[in-house]
Amino acid sequence: MNSPISTYETTGGLPENGKFSVRGNIEEWVRRDLEYTGMSTEEIARLGYFDAYLRYWEQYHYYVATTGLSTNKLTRIVPYSNEAMMDTALDYRYRFGNRNPKPEEF
């Protein structure tokens, strides 16, 4: 999952009013998923940028916990940390045949 900071950095910066707005694909995913939970377009527009992302992540993790998605052996949830991402990259590179993996730093 993307962070709100990396998303707003790629879409022109944090909106001046601090409110959530859709300016790119990832923000569209956030809007779509929040609407799916029953929020109206107007309610979403009133949310602070970080509040919208928090609700989006909360809903995502709720789905993972309640839908059986987490039981899929091919699904791997990786915490957003350098160490966890590096360990995962090393694991995938080794798993797919690189016996001396050296991924670039995240």
Long-range contacts (C-beta under 8 A, 24 or more apart in sequence): 1-57, 1-60, 1-80, 2-26, 3-53, 3-80, 4-49, 4-50, 4-52, 4-53, 7-53, 8-49, 14-49, 15-49, 18-48, 18-49, 19-45, 19-46, 19-47, 19-48, 19-49, 20-44, 20-45, 20-47, 20-48, 20-49, 20-51, 20-52, 20-53, 21-45, 21-49, 29-56, 30-56, 33-59, 33-60, 34-59, 82-106
